Amino acid sequence: MCEQHALGQHAAVLQPWLRPRVGFSRTADADAPVGASRIGGGPDVPADFQWPMRNGRPLDFLLQINLADLQGLQSGLDLPAQGLLSFFYDTQEQPWGYDPAHGDGHCIVLLEAGDLQRLPAPDPEMALPPAALGFHQGWGLPHPFSADGERMVEAFQSDGIDWDDDEVADDYYDLVDAVADHGAPTAGERHGLGGYSHNVQGDMRLEAELVSHGLYCGNQTGYQDPRRAALEACGAEWSLLLQLDSDDHAMWGDSGMLYGWIRQRDLAARDLSRTWMRLQSC
């Protein structure tokens, strides 16, 4: 693929940056059984489940992943082998995540895949169309608009690549897209678990750390706060858990994406109470 994008002589530099991800897509099955990996409609939950709320309104169900479906696939995440990973979000207000006040705009839960019941969507008008999910092994390279992308550019330059050459940068952008499309049933579809974020705007990991510590990042306020220096090193602890692209069934902002993030230590402890959801859009 590097050869196809005029970067063949630099493949050895790029190879260490390749990272696995699990891609997923809708299937033609709109009536998946209880406990199956699926998107839209209502969630499958235990009898004592308490629906997450925001401002007196139930959060909307996005999707659930039966983790047994991921066996044999590499995500780069320390996920349990069993259970149901379920995502909820305020699809009506679509909080962007740059404000600490947006923290209650989403909820991610890990449920035992045992005795479950399917609940109806509390707001049918905001519910995503239901469909079962199919999974495939995906891969990724750092997106240029990210901290990892900046370090990759430094590796490029150390190998004699002139990143200021627009043609070189365009070749790399095209390669990032081609790698992301590899193995996917639909080109350009960026739904996935783990790996690198395919950014619409800038890097999110530092922002995740700042917002999680109460700093507002809708402008430069949080980035200029004196606490930034102490928090910045911790930004690398955040891993991409979910990337949900806009498609024919859901639009995030103006054809943007939703990104769910979690600290690596929290995921290892199976603590999903401190996750962060970010919307990026043009």
HELIX and SHEET records of a PDB file:
HELIX    1   1 GLU A    3  HIS A    5  5                                   3    
HELIX    2   2 GLY A    8  HIS A   10  5                                   3    
HELIX    3   3 ALA A   11  LEU A   14  1                                   4    
HELIX    4   4 GLN A   15  TRP A   17  5                                   3    
HELIX    5   5 LEU A   67  LEU A   70  5                                   4    
HELIX    6   6 PRO A  100  GLY A  105  5                                   6    
HELIX    7   7 PRO A  124  MET A  126  5                                   3    
HELIX    8   8 ALA A  147  SER A  158  1                                  12    
HELIX    9   9 ASP A  166  ASP A  181  1                                  16    
HELIX   10  10 ARG A  205  SER A  212  1                                   8    
HELIX   11  11 ARG A  228  GLU A  232  1                                   5    
HELIX   12  12 ALA A  233  GLU A  237  5                                   5    
HELIX   13  13 GLN A  264  ALA A  268  1                                   5    
SHEET    1   A 7 HIS A 106  LEU A 111  0                                        
SHEET    2   A 7 LEU A  84  TYR A  89 -1                                        
SHEET    3   A 7 ASP A  60  ASN A  66 -1                                        
SHEET    4   A 7 ARG A  38  ILE A  39 -1                                        
SHEET    5   A 7 ALA A 131  GLY A 140 -1                                        
SHEET    6   A 7 ARG A  19  ARG A  26 -1                                        
SHEET    7   A 7 GLY A 192  LEU A 193 -1                                        
SHEET    1   B 2 ASP A  44  VAL A  45  0                                        
SHEET    2   B 2 GLN A 117  ARG A 118 -1                                        
SHEET    1   C 2 MET A  53  ARG A  54  0                                        
SHEET    2   C 2 ARG A  57  PRO A  58 -1                                        
SHEET    1   D 3 TRP A 238  ASP A 245  0                                        
SHEET    2   D 3 MET A 257  ARG A 263 -1                                        
SHEET    3   D 3 TRP A 276  GLN A 280 -1                                        
END                                                                             
